[in-house]
Amino acid sequence: MKQEYEISPNIRGTRYVIHLSKTVKGWPGFAPESYEATVGDVIVKYDDEIPYFQCHEAPPILSIENIEEIVAIMKRGYIESDFKVK
C-alpha cells in the first residue's frame, strides 16, 4: 500500500495522519485499467489518543496482508522522523 504523511494542526492539537491507498484492478470489459483507491487513514498521534484507523468511505477489498500492514502501522505508532519535511 502507498503511504502519504500529513501534519494537520487544528484547535484540539496537531493531527499526524498516514493516508493509505492501494492499486486495484478495474472491471474487465468496463474499465480494465488499474487505479489508486483510498483505503483509509491511520491517525498515529492526535490529542493523546492511541493510534486508530479511520475510513471515510468503503475501502477496496483488503487482503490479510493489507490488514496486517495497517495493524503494523498502528502498532508502530508515532515516529517523529516520518513526518519531517523531506
PyMOL Python script that loads the backbone (N, CA, C, O; Angstrom):
from pymol import cmd

cmd.read_pdbstr("""\
ATOM      1  N   MET A   1       0.837  -1.183   0.000  1.00  0.00           N
ATOM      2  CA  MET A   1       0.000   0.000   0.000  1.00  0.00           C
ATOM      3  C   MET A   1       0.877   1.239   0.000  1.00  0.00           C
ATOM      4  O   MET A   1       1.985   1.244   0.535  1.00  0.00           O
ATOM      5  N   LYS A   2       0.366   2.258  -0.595  1.00  0.00           N
ATOM      6  CA  LYS A   2       1.069   3.540  -0.657  1.00  0.00           C
ATOM      7  C   LYS A   2       0.736   4.342   0.607  1.00  0.00           C
ATOM      8  O   LYS A   2      -0.409   4.365   1.058  1.00  0.00           O
ATOM      9  N   GLN A   3       1.755   4.996   1.166  1.00  0.00           N
ATOM     10  CA  GLN A   3       1.579   5.791   2.384  1.00  0.00           C
ATOM     11  C   GLN A   3       1.945   7.242   2.115  1.00  0.00           C
ATOM     12  O   GLN A   3       3.000   7.527   1.548  1.00  0.00           O
ATOM     13  N   GLU A   4       1.071   8.161   2.524  1.00  0.00           N
ATOM     14  CA  GLU A   4       1.345   9.592   2.433  1.00  0.00           C
ATOM     15  C   GLU A   4       1.182  10.188   3.830  1.00  0.00           C
ATOM     16  O   GLU A   4       0.179   9.954   4.503  1.00  0.00           O
ATOM     17  N   TYR A   5       2.178  10.956   4.253  1.00  0.00           N
ATOM     18  CA  TYR A   5       2.192  11.510   5.599  1.00  0.00           C
ATOM     19  C   TYR A   5       1.690  12.948   5.587  1.00  0.00           C
ATOM     20  O   TYR A   5       2.009  13.720   4.683  1.00  0.00           O
ATOM     21  N   GLU A   6       0.893  13.306   6.612  1.00  0.00           N
ATOM     22  CA  GLU A   6       0.345  14.660   6.698  1.00  0.00           C
ATOM     23  C   GLU A   6       0.318  15.114   8.151  1.00  0.00           C
ATOM     24  O   GLU A   6      -0.024  14.350   9.054  1.00  0.00           O
ATOM     25  N   ILE A   7       0.683  16.366   8.351  1.00  0.00           N
ATOM     26  CA  ILE A   7       0.566  17.012   9.660  1.00  0.00           C
ATOM     27  C   ILE A   7      -0.528  18.055   9.512  1.00  0.00           C
ATOM     28  O   ILE A   7      -0.469  18.912   8.631  1.00  0.00           O
ATOM     29  N   SER A   8      -1.536  17.973  10.389  1.00  0.00           N
ATOM     30  CA  SER A   8      -2.688  18.852  10.265  1.00  0.00           C
ATOM     31  C   SER A   8      -3.004  19.519  11.606  1.00  0.00           C
ATOM     32  O   SER A   8      -3.659  18.910  12.453  1.00  0.00           O
ATOM     33  N   PRO A   9      -2.546  20.773  11.815  1.00  0.00           N
ATOM     34  CA  PRO A   9      -2.867  21.463  13.067  1.00  0.00           C
ATOM     35  C   PRO A   9      -4.311  21.956  13.077  1.00  0.00           C
ATOM     36  O   PRO A   9      -4.841  22.367  12.045  1.00  0.00           O
ATOM     37  N   ASN A  10      -4.945  21.910  14.252  1.00  0.00           N
ATOM     38  CA  ASN A  10      -6.299  22.450  14.416  1.00  0.00           C
ATOM     39  C   ASN A  10      -6.502  22.885  15.862  1.00  0.00           C
ATOM     40  O   ASN A  10      -5.539  22.927  16.627  1.00  0.00           O
ATOM     41  N   ILE A  11      -7.697  23.199  16.242  1.00  0.00           N
ATOM     42  CA  ILE A  11      -7.985  23.739  17.582  1.00  0.00           C
ATOM     43  C   ILE A  11      -7.615  22.755  18.692  1.00  0.00           C
ATOM     44  O   ILE A  11      -7.091  23.168  19.727  1.00  0.00           O
ATOM     45  N   ARG A  12      -7.877  21.464  18.496  1.00  0.00           N
ATOM     46  CA  ARG A  12      -7.626  20.451  19.533  1.00  0.00           C
ATOM     47  C   ARG A  12      -6.163  20.058  19.654  1.00  0.00           C
ATOM     48  O   ARG A  12      -5.757  19.505  20.676  1.00  0.00           O
ATOM     49  N   GLY A  13      -5.372  20.331  18.640  1.00  0.00           N
ATOM     50  CA  GLY A  13      -3.971  19.928  18.660  1.00  0.00           C
ATOM     51  C   GLY A  13      -3.493  19.628  17.254  1.00  0.00           C
ATOM     52  O   GLY A  13      -4.118  20.039  16.276  1.00  0.00           O
ATOM     53  N   THR A  14      -2.402  18.924  17.154  1.00  0.00           N
ATOM     54  CA  THR A  14      -1.849  18.579  15.857  1.00  0.00           C
ATOM     55  C   THR A  14      -2.154  17.112  15.568  1.00  0.00           C
ATOM     56  O   THR A  14      -1.920  16.234  16.399  1.00  0.00           O
ATOM     57  N   ARG A  15      -2.674  16.874  14.389  1.00  0.00           N
ATOM     58  CA  ARG A  15      -3.089  15.532  13.963  1.00  0.00           C
ATOM     59  C   ARG A  15      -2.039  14.989  12.992  1.00  0.00           C
ATOM     60  O   ARG A  15      -1.766  15.604  11.961  1.00  0.00           O
ATOM     61  N   TYR A  16      -1.455  13.843  13.323  1.00  0.00           N
ATOM     62  CA  TYR A  16      -0.454  13.196  12.485  1.00  0.00           C
ATOM     63  C   TYR A  16      -1.113  11.998  11.809  1.00  0.00           C
ATOM     64  O   TYR A  16      -1.491  11.029  12.468  1.00  0.00           O
ATOM     65  N   VAL A  17      -1.244  12.077  10.487  1.00  0.00           N
ATOM     66  CA  VAL A  17      -2.021  11.104   9.728  1.00  0.00           C
ATOM     67  C   VAL A  17      -1.170  10.438   8.655  1.00  0.00           C
ATOM     68  O   VAL A  17      -0.337  11.080   8.015  1.00  0.00           O
ATOM     69  N   ILE A  18      -1.389   9.154   8.472  1.00  0.00           N
ATOM     70  CA  ILE A  18      -0.811   8.425   7.337  1.00  0.00           C
ATOM     71  C   ILE A  18      -1.984   8.009   6.460  1.00  0.00           C
ATOM     72  O   ILE A  18      -2.796   7.172   6.853  1.00  0.00           O
ATOM     73  N   HIS A  19      -2.070   8.602   5.262  1.00  0.00           N
ATOM     74  CA  HIS A  19      -3.119   8.262   4.304  1.00  0.00           C
ATOM     75  C   HIS A  19      -2.674   7.012   3.551  1.00  0.00           C
ATOM     76  O   HIS A  19      -1.558   6.961   3.035  1.00  0.00           O
ATOM     77  N   LEU A  20      -3.538   6.011   3.487  1.00  0.00           N
ATOM     78  CA  LEU A  20      -3.219   4.764   2.808  1.00  0.00           C
ATOM     79  C   LEU A  20      -4.050   4.627   1.541  1.00  0.00           C
ATOM     80  O   LEU A  20      -5.248   4.912   1.536  1.00  0.00           O
ATOM     81  N   SER A  21      -3.402   4.189   0.469  1.00  0.00           N
ATOM     82  CA  SER A  21      -4.109   3.896  -0.772  1.00  0.00           C
ATOM     83  C   SER A  21      -3.534   2.614  -1.366  1.00  0.00           C
ATOM     84  O   SER A  21      -2.441   2.178  -1.007  1.00  0.00           O
ATOM     85  N   LYS A  22      -4.291   2.028  -2.277  1.00  0.00           N
ATOM     86  CA  LYS A  22      -3.930   0.736  -2.829  1.00  0.00           C
ATOM     87  C   LYS A  22      -4.275   0.724  -4.318  1.00  0.00           C
ATOM     88  O   LYS A  22      -5.311   1.252  -4.722  1.00  0.00           O
ATOM     89  N   THR A  23      -3.414   0.128  -5.125  1.00  0.00           N
ATOM     90  CA  THR A  23      -3.694  -0.027  -6.543  1.00  0.00           C
ATOM     91  C   THR A  23      -4.628  -1.223  -6.722  1.00  0.00           C
ATOM     92  O   THR A  23      -4.326  -2.329  -6.272  1.00  0.00           O
ATOM     93  N   VAL A  24      -5.754  -0.994  -7.377  1.00  0.00           N
ATOM     94  CA  VAL A  24      -6.730  -2.056  -7.608  1.00  0.00           C
ATOM     95  C   VAL A  24      -7.015  -2.183  -9.096  1.00  0.00           C
ATOM     96  O   VAL A  24      -6.833  -1.237  -9.862  1.00  0.00           O
ATOM     97  N   LYS A  25      -7.458  -3.347  -9.483  1.00  0.00           N
ATOM     98  CA  LYS A  25      -7.792  -3.593 -10.880  1.00  0.00           C
ATOM     99  C   LYS A  25      -9.199  -3.098 -11.169  1.00  0.00           C
ATOM    100  O   LYS A  25     -10.085  -3.182 -10.318  1.00  0.00           O
ATOM    101  N   GLY A  26      -9.397  -2.581 -12.374  1.00  0.00           N
ATOM    102  CA  GLY A  26     -10.717  -2.155 -12.796  1.00  0.00           C
ATOM    103  C   GLY A  26     -11.582  -3.337 -13.196  1.00  0.00           C
ATOM    104  O   GLY A  26     -11.146  -4.486 -13.125  1.00  0.00           O
ATOM    105  N   TRP A  27     -12.804  -3.056 -13.615  1.00  0.00           N
ATOM    106  CA  TRP A  27     -13.734  -4.101 -14.036  1.00  0.00           C
ATOM    107  C   TRP A  27     -13.405  -4.557 -15.447  1.00  0.00           C
ATOM    108  O   TRP A  27     -13.342  -3.731 -16.357  1.00  0.00           O
ATOM    109  N   PRO A  28     -13.195  -5.843 -15.651  1.00  0.00           N
ATOM    110  CA  PRO A  28     -12.920  -6.323 -17.007  1.00  0.00           C
ATOM    111  C   PRO A  28     -14.089  -5.994 -17.943  1.00  0.00           C
ATOM    112  O   PRO A  28     -15.250  -6.229 -17.610  1.00  0.00           O
ATOM    113  N   GLY A  29     -13.765  -5.454 -19.100  1.00  0.00           N
ATOM    114  CA  GLY A  29     -14.802  -5.124 -20.073  1.00  0.00           C
ATOM    115  C   GLY A  29     -15.372  -3.730 -19.916  1.00  0.00           C
ATOM    116  O   GLY A  29     -15.845  -3.155 -20.896  1.00  0.00           O
ATOM    117  N   PHE A  30     -15.344  -3.165 -18.713  1.00  0.00           N
ATOM    118  CA  PHE A  30     -15.896  -1.830 -18.480  1.00  0.00           C
ATOM    119  C   PHE A  30     -14.779  -0.794 -18.363  1.00  0.00           C
ATOM    120  O   PHE A  30     -14.686   0.137 -19.163  1.00  0.00           O
ATOM    121  N   ALA A  31     -13.946  -0.975 -17.361  1.00  0.00           N
ATOM    122  CA  ALA A  31     -12.815  -0.072 -17.125  1.00  0.00           C
ATOM    123  C   ALA A  31     -11.651  -0.931 -16.628  1.00  0.00           C
ATOM    124  O   ALA A  31     -11.376  -0.964 -15.428  1.00  0.00           O
ATOM    125  N   PRO A  32     -10.970  -1.622 -17.533  1.00  0.00           N
ATOM    126  CA  PRO A  32      -9.949  -2.591 -17.116  1.00  0.00           C
ATOM    127  C   PRO A  32      -8.667  -1.981 -16.555  1.00  0.00           C
ATOM    128  O   PRO A  32      -7.835  -2.709 -16.013  1.00  0.00           O
ATOM    129  N   GLU A  33      -8.487  -0.667 -16.670  1.00  0.00           N
ATOM    130  CA  GLU A  33      -7.269  -0.038 -16.165  1.00  0.00           C
ATOM    131  C   GLU A  33      -7.219  -0.107 -14.638  1.00  0.00           C
ATOM    132  O   GLU A  33      -8.245  -0.004 -13.965  1.00  0.00           O
ATOM    133  N   SER A  34      -6.030  -0.278 -14.115  1.00  0.00           N
ATOM    134  CA  SER A  34      -5.840  -0.223 -12.662  1.00  0.00           C
ATOM    135  C   SER A  34      -5.901   1.225 -12.211  1.00  0.00           C
ATOM    136  O   SER A  34      -5.598   2.137 -12.979  1.00  0.00           O
ATOM    137  N   TYR A  35      -6.298   1.433 -10.952  1.00  0.00           N
ATOM    138  CA  TYR A  35      -6.374   2.781 -10.402  1.00  0.00           C
ATOM    139  C   TYR A  35      -6.040   2.754  -8.916  1.00  0.00           C
ATOM    140  O   TYR A  35      -6.046   1.694  -8.289  1.00  0.00           O
ATOM    141  N   GLU A  36      -5.754   3.903  -8.367  1.00  0.00           N
ATOM    142  CA  GLU A  36      -5.389   4.056  -6.959  1.00  0.00           C
ATOM    143  C   GLU A  36      -6.665   4.327  -6.148  1.00  0.00           C
ATOM    144  O   GLU A  36      -7.349   5.325  -6.376  1.00  0.00           O
ATOM    145  N   ALA A  37      -6.980   3.432  -5.199  1.00  0.00           N
ATOM    146  CA  ALA A  37      -8.180   3.579  -4.363  1.00  0.00           C
ATOM    147  C   ALA A  37      -7.776   3.922  -2.934  1.00  0.00           C
ATOM    148  O   ALA A  37      -6.802   3.384  -2.409  1.00  0.00           O
ATOM    149  N   THR A  38      -8.526   4.813  -2.316  1.00  0.00           N
ATOM    150  CA  THR A  38      -8.271   5.198  -0.929  1.00  0.00           C
ATOM    151  C   THR A  38      -8.705   4.081   0.005  1.00  0.00           C
ATOM    152  O   THR A  38      -9.837   3.603  -0.068  1.00  0.00           O
ATOM    153  N   VAL A  39      -7.798   3.667   0.885  1.00  0.00           N
ATOM    154  CA  VAL A  39      -8.106   2.632   1.871  1.00  0.00           C
ATOM    155  C   VAL A  39      -8.635   3.297   3.138  1.00  0.00           C
ATOM    156  O   VAL A  39      -9.677   2.900   3.660  1.00  0.00           O
ATOM    157  N   GLY A  40      -7.927   4.295   3.628  1.00  0.00           N
ATOM    158  CA  GLY A  40      -8.314   4.995   4.848  1.00  0.00           C
ATOM    159  C   GLY A  40      -7.114   5.704   5.443  1.00  0.00           C
ATOM    160  O   GLY A  40      -6.063   5.818   4.813  1.00  0.00           O
ATOM    161  N   ASP A  41      -7.287   6.175   6.662  1.00  0.00           N
ATOM    162  CA  ASP A  41      -6.237   6.919   7.358  1.00  0.00           C
ATOM    163  C   ASP A  41      -5.879   6.221   8.662  1.00  0.00           C
ATOM    164  O   ASP A  41      -6.746   5.717   9.376  1.00  0.00           O
ATOM    165  N   VAL A  42      -4.578   6.202   8.960  1.00  0.00           N
ATOM    166  CA  VAL A  42      -4.123   5.792  10.279  1.00  0.00           C
ATOM    167  C   VAL A  42      -3.706   7.073  10.984  1.00  0.00           C
ATOM    168  O   VAL A  42      -2.763   7.745  10.568  1.00  0.00           O
ATOM    169  N   ILE A  43      -4.414   7.403  12.049  1.00  0.00           N
ATOM    170  CA  ILE A  43      -4.078   8.578  12.842  1.00  0.00           C
ATOM    171  C   ILE A  43      -3.142   8.073  13.939  1.00  0.00           C
ATOM    172  O   ILE A  43      -3.572   7.394  14.871  1.00  0.00           O
ATOM    173  N   VAL A  44      -1.859   8.415  13.816  1.00  0.00           N
ATOM    174  CA  VAL A  44      -0.864   7.868  14.739  1.00  0.00           C
ATOM    175  C   VAL A  44      -0.678   8.712  15.992  1.00  0.00           C
ATOM    176  O   VAL A  44      -0.186   8.222  17.008  1.00  0.00           O
ATOM    177  N   LYS A  45      -1.070   9.980  15.919  1.00  0.00           N
ATOM    178  CA  LYS A  45      -0.950  10.841  17.098  1.00  0.00           C
ATOM    179  C   LYS A  45      -1.934  11.994  16.953  1.00  0.00           C
ATOM    180  O   LYS A  45      -1.921  12.723  15.962  1.00  0.00           O
ATOM    181  N   TYR A  46      -2.793  12.143  17.970  1.00  0.00           N
ATOM    182  CA  TYR A  46      -3.743  13.248  17.960  1.00  0.00           C
ATOM    183  C   TYR A  46      -4.364  13.382  19.335  1.00  0.00           C
ATOM    184  O   TYR A  46      -5.070  12.483  19.791  1.00  0.00           O
ATOM    185  N   ASP A  47      -4.112  14.472  19.982  1.00  0.00           N
ATOM    186  CA  ASP A  47      -4.745  14.773  21.269  1.00  0.00           C
ATOM    187  C   ASP A  47      -4.601  13.632  22.277  1.00  0.00           C
ATOM    188  O   ASP A  47      -5.571  13.276  22.947  1.00  0.00           O
ATOM    189  N   ASP A  48      -3.417  13.063  22.390  1.00  0.00           N
ATOM    190  CA  ASP A  48      -3.101  11.994  23.352  1.00  0.00           C
ATOM    191  C   ASP A  48      -3.955  10.735  23.185  1.00  0.00           C
ATOM    192  O   ASP A  48      -4.084   9.958  24.132  1.00  0.00           O
ATOM    193  N   GLU A  49      -4.531  10.520  22.020  1.00  0.00           N
ATOM    194  CA  GLU A  49      -5.283   9.298  21.765  1.00  0.00           C
ATOM    195  C   GLU A  49      -4.343   8.226  21.246  1.00  0.00           C
ATOM    196  O   GLU A  49      -3.285   8.533  20.697  1.00  0.00           O
ATOM    197  N   ILE A  50      -4.723   6.976  21.417  1.00  0.00           N
ATOM    198  CA  ILE A  50      -3.933   5.886  20.861  1.00  0.00           C
ATOM    199  C   ILE A  50      -4.142   5.864  19.348  1.00  0.00           C
ATOM    200  O   ILE A  50      -5.158   6.369  18.871  1.00  0.00           O
ATOM    201  N   PRO A  51      -3.214   5.295  18.582  1.00  0.00           N
ATOM    202  CA  PRO A  51      -3.388   5.243  17.128  1.00  0.00           C
ATOM    203  C   PRO A  51      -4.683   4.514  16.746  1.00  0.00           C
ATOM    204  O   PRO A  51      -5.071   3.537  17.387  1.00  0.00           O
ATOM    205  N   TYR A  52      -5.334   5.001  15.705  1.00  0.00           N
ATOM    206  CA  TYR A  52      -6.565   4.349  15.239  1.00  0.00           C
ATOM    207  C   TYR A  52      -6.667   4.465  13.722  1.00  0.00           C
ATOM    208  O   TYR A  52      -6.011   5.298  13.098  1.00  0.00           O
ATOM    209  N   PHE A  53      -7.514   3.600  13.144  1.00  0.00           N
ATOM    210  CA  PHE A  53      -7.728   3.550  11.703  1.00  0.00           C
ATOM    211  C   PHE A  53      -9.101   4.133  11.412  1.00  0.00           C
ATOM    212  O   PHE A  53     -10.068   3.840  12.115  1.00  0.00           O
ATOM    213  N   GLN A  54      -9.186   4.960  10.374  1.00  0.00           N
ATOM    214  CA  GLN A  54     -10.441   5.628  10.047  1.00  0.00           C
ATOM    215  C   GLN A  54     -10.695   5.546   8.539  1.00  0.00           C
ATOM    216  O   GLN A  54      -9.837   5.899   7.731  1.00  0.00           O
ATOM    217  N   CYS A  55     -11.890   5.075   8.181  1.00  0.00           N
ATOM    218  CA  CYS A  55     -12.314   5.053   6.776  1.00  0.00           C
ATOM    219  C   CYS A  55     -13.313   6.181   6.562  1.00  0.00           C
ATOM    220  O   CYS A  55     -14.150   6.451   7.423  1.00  0.00           O
ATOM    221  N   HIS A  56     -13.223   6.836   5.411  1.00  0.00           N
ATOM    222  CA  HIS A  56     -14.162   7.903   5.082  1.00  0.00           C
ATOM    223  C   HIS A  56     -15.224   7.418   4.104  1.00  0.00           C
ATOM    224  O   HIS A  56     -16.263   8.054   3.924  1.00  0.00           O
ATOM    225  N   GLU A  57     -14.946   6.297   3.487  1.00  0.00           N
ATOM    226  CA  GLU A  57     -15.880   5.642   2.572  1.00  0.00           C
ATOM    227  C   GLU A  57     -15.517   4.164   2.571  1.00  0.00           C
ATOM    228  O   GLU A  57     -14.530   3.771   3.193  1.00  0.00           O
ATOM    229  N   ALA A  58     -16.292   3.346   1.890  1.00  0.00           N
ATOM    230  CA  ALA A  58     -15.994   1.914   1.849  1.00  0.00           C
ATOM    231  C   ALA A  58     -14.639   1.684   1.194  1.00  0.00           C
ATOM    232  O   ALA A  58     -14.409   2.148   0.078  1.00  0.00           O
ATOM    233  N   PRO A  59     -13.731   0.969   1.873  1.00  0.00           N
ATOM    234  CA  PRO A  59     -12.413   0.716   1.285  1.00  0.00           C
ATOM    235  C   PRO A  59     -12.501  -0.357   0.206  1.00  0.00           C
ATOM    236  O   PRO A  59     -13.499  -1.072   0.123  1.00  0.00           O
ATOM    237  N   PRO A  60     -11.460  -0.474  -0.623  1.00  0.00           N
ATOM    238  CA  PRO A  60     -11.427  -1.578  -1.589  1.00  0.00           C
ATOM    239  C   PRO A  60     -11.252  -2.899  -0.833  1.00  0.00           C
ATOM    240  O   PRO A  60     -11.049  -2.898   0.381  1.00  0.00           O
ATOM    241  N   ILE A  61     -11.331  -4.000  -1.537  1.00  0.00           N
ATOM    242  CA  ILE A  61     -11.128  -5.305  -0.910  1.00  0.00           C
ATOM    243  C   ILE A  61      -9.710  -5.352  -0.342  1.00  0.00           C
ATOM    244  O   ILE A  61      -8.740  -5.039  -1.032  1.00  0.00           O
ATOM    245  N   LEU A  62      -9.608  -5.748   0.926  1.00  0.00           N
ATOM    246  CA  LEU A  62      -8.319  -5.814   1.610  1.00  0.00           C
ATOM    247  C   LEU A  62      -7.950  -7.263   1.878  1.00  0.00           C
ATOM    248  O   LEU A  62      -8.769  -8.042   2.365  1.00  0.00           O
ATOM    249  N   SER A  63      -6.720  -7.618   1.559  1.00  0.00           N
ATOM    250  CA  SER A  63      -6.217  -8.968   1.838  1.00  0.00           C
ATOM    251  C   SER A  63      -5.751  -9.033   3.290  1.00  0.00           C
ATOM    252  O   SER A  63      -5.672  -8.016   3.979  1.00  0.00           O
ATOM    253  N   ILE A  64      -5.449 -10.233   3.732  1.00  0.00           N
ATOM    254  CA  ILE A  64      -4.914 -10.400   5.088  1.00  0.00           C
ATOM    255  C   ILE A  64      -3.626  -9.599   5.234  1.00  0.00           C
ATOM    256  O   ILE A  64      -3.392  -8.986   6.275  1.00  0.00           O
ATOM    257  N   GLU A  65      -2.793  -9.601   4.201  1.00  0.00           N
ATOM    258  CA  GLU A  65      -1.537  -8.850   4.239  1.00  0.00           C
ATOM    259  C   GLU A  65      -1.794  -7.350   4.372  1.00  0.00           C
ATOM    260  O   GLU A  65      -1.066  -6.660   5.086  1.00  0.00           O
ATOM    261  N   ASN A  66      -2.827  -6.839   3.689  1.00  0.00           N
ATOM    262  CA  ASN A  66      -3.168  -5.417   3.796  1.00  0.00           C
ATOM    263  C   ASN A  66      -3.579  -5.071   5.221  1.00  0.00           C
ATOM    264  O   ASN A  66      -3.153  -4.052   5.764  1.00  0.00           O
ATOM    265  N   ILE A  67      -4.398  -5.911   5.819  1.00  0.00           N
ATOM    266  CA  ILE A  67      -4.864  -5.662   7.188  1.00  0.00           C
ATOM    267  C   ILE A  67      -3.702  -5.760   8.168  1.00  0.00           C
ATOM    268  O   ILE A  67      -3.608  -4.966   9.103  1.00  0.00           O
ATOM    269  N   GLU A  68      -2.813  -6.736   7.955  1.00  0.00           N
ATOM    270  CA  GLU A  68      -1.636  -6.852   8.820  1.00  0.00           C
ATOM    271  C   GLU A  68      -0.743  -5.622   8.699  1.00  0.00           C
ATOM    272  O   GLU A  68      -0.152  -5.184   9.687  1.00  0.00           O
ATOM    273  N   GLU A  69      -0.640  -5.061   7.491  1.00  0.00           N
ATOM    274  CA  GLU A  69       0.156  -3.845   7.294  1.00  0.00           C
ATOM    275  C   GLU A  69      -0.458  -2.664   8.050  1.00  0.00           C
ATOM    276  O   GLU A  69       0.264  -1.872   8.657  1.00  0.00           O
ATOM    277  N   ILE A  70      -1.780  -2.545   8.015  1.00  0.00           N
ATOM    278  CA  ILE A  70      -2.466  -1.474   8.752  1.00  0.00           C
ATOM    279  C   ILE A  70      -2.208  -1.625  10.246  1.00  0.00           C
ATOM    280  O   ILE A  70      -1.894  -0.647  10.923  1.00  0.00           O
ATOM    281  N   VAL A  71      -2.337  -2.833  10.759  1.00  0.00           N
ATOM    282  CA  VAL A  71      -2.109  -3.089  12.185  1.00  0.00           C
ATOM    283  C   VAL A  71      -0.647  -2.793  12.557  1.00  0.00           C
ATOM    284  O   VAL A  71      -0.380  -2.233  13.620  1.00  0.00           O
ATOM    285  N   ALA A  72       0.288  -3.165  11.690  1.00  0.00           N
ATOM    286  CA  ALA A  72       1.708  -2.893  11.961  1.00  0.00           C
ATOM    287  C   ALA A  72       1.969  -1.392  12.039  1.00  0.00           C
ATOM    288  O   ALA A  72       2.737  -0.941  12.889  1.00  0.00           O
ATOM    289  N   ILE A  73       1.338  -0.616  11.161  1.00  0.00           N
ATOM    290  CA  ILE A  73       1.489   0.844  11.202  1.00  0.00           C
ATOM    291  C   ILE A  73       0.924   1.393  12.506  1.00  0.00           C
ATOM    292  O   ILE A  73       1.519   2.272  13.129  1.00  0.00           O
ATOM    293  N   MET A  74      -0.227   0.868  12.912  1.00  0.00           N
ATOM    294  CA  MET A  74      -0.833   1.321  14.171  1.00  0.00           C
ATOM    295  C   MET A  74       0.041   0.963  15.369  1.00  0.00           C
ATOM    296  O   MET A  74       0.216   1.777  16.275  1.00  0.00           O
ATOM    297  N   LYS A  75       0.592  -0.253  15.376  1.00  0.00           N
ATOM    298  CA  LYS A  75       1.453  -0.676  16.487  1.00  0.00           C
ATOM    299  C   LYS A  75       2.742   0.136  16.530  1.00  0.00           C
ATOM    300  O   LYS A  75       3.262   0.439  17.604  1.00  0.00           O
ATOM    301  N   ARG A  76       3.254   0.484  15.349  1.00  0.00           N
ATOM    302  CA  ARG A  76       4.488   1.279  15.275  1.00  0.00           C
ATOM    303  C   ARG A  76       4.271   2.648  15.908  1.00  0.00           C
ATOM    304  O   ARG A  76       5.158   3.189  16.568  1.00  0.00           O
ATOM    305  N   GLY A  77       3.075   3.200  15.696  1.00  0.00           N
ATOM    306  CA  GLY A  77       2.730   4.476  16.315  1.00  0.00           C
ATOM    307  C   GLY A  77       3.443   5.664  15.690  1.00  0.00           C
ATOM    308  O   GLY A  77       3.910   5.614  14.552  1.00  0.00           O
ATOM    309  N   TYR A  78       3.508   6.718  16.461  1.00  0.00           N
ATOM    310  CA  TYR A  78       4.096   7.979  16.004  1.00  0.00           C
ATOM    311  C   TYR A  78       5.609   7.921  16.062  1.00  0.00           C
ATOM    312  O   TYR A  78       6.189   7.641  17.110  1.00  0.00           O
ATOM    313  N   ILE A  79       6.243   8.187  14.936  1.00  0.00           N
ATOM    314  CA  ILE A  79       7.697   8.314  14.868  1.00  0.00           C
ATOM    315  C   ILE A  79       7.976   9.661  14.218  1.00  0.00           C
ATOM    316  O   ILE A  79       7.649   9.883  13.053  1.00  0.00           O
ATOM    317  N   GLU A  80       8.579  10.544  14.980  1.00  0.00           N
ATOM    318  CA  GLU A  80       8.779  11.936  14.560  1.00  0.00           C
ATOM    319  C   GLU A  80       9.470  12.047  13.208  1.00  0.00           C
ATOM    320  O   GLU A  80       9.096  12.885  12.388  1.00  0.00           O
ATOM    321  N   SER A  81      10.476  11.206  12.968  1.00  0.00           N
ATOM    322  CA  SER A  81      11.239  11.323  11.715  1.00  0.00           C
ATOM    323  C   SER A  81      10.394  11.014  10.477  1.00  0.00           C
ATOM    324  O   SER A  81      10.744  11.453   9.381  1.00  0.00           O
ATOM    325  N   ASP A  82       9.300  10.277  10.618  1.00  0.00           N
ATOM    326  CA  ASP A  82       8.409  10.000   9.488  1.00  0.00           C
ATOM    327  C   ASP A  82       7.759  11.280   8.965  1.00  0.00           C
ATOM    328  O   ASP A  82       7.450  11.384   7.778  1.00  0.00           O
ATOM    329  N   PHE A  83       7.557  12.232   9.835  1.00  0.00           N
ATOM    330  CA  PHE A  83       6.820  13.439   9.486  1.00  0.00           C
ATOM    331  C   PHE A  83       7.720  14.648   9.230  1.00  0.00           C
ATOM    332  O   PHE A  83       7.223  15.765   9.091  1.00  0.00           O
ATOM    333  N   LYS A  84       9.020  14.439   9.166  1.00  0.00           N
ATOM    334  CA  LYS A  84       9.949  15.515   8.845  1.00  0.00           C
ATOM    335  C   LYS A  84       9.788  15.900   7.374  1.00  0.00           C
ATOM    336  O   LYS A  84       9.548  15.036   6.531  1.00  0.00           O
ATOM    337  N   VAL A  85       9.915  17.159   7.068  1.00  0.00           N
ATOM    338  CA  VAL A  85       9.850  17.616   5.682  1.00  0.00           C
ATOM    339  C   VAL A  85      11.054  17.072   4.942  1.00  0.00           C
ATOM    340  O   VAL A  85      12.192  17.228   5.384  1.00  0.00           O
ATOM    341  N   LYS A  86      10.791  16.425   3.801  1.00  0.00           N
ATOM    342  CA  LYS A  86      11.878  15.789   3.044  1.00  0.00           C
ATOM    343  C   LYS A  86      12.238  16.592   1.839  1.00  0.00           C
ATOM    344  O   LYS A  86      13.132  16.208   1.086  1.00  0.00           O
TER     345      LYS A  86
END
""", "prot")
cmd.dss("prot")
cmd.show_as("cartoon", "prot")
cmd.util.cbc("prot")
cmd.orient("prot")
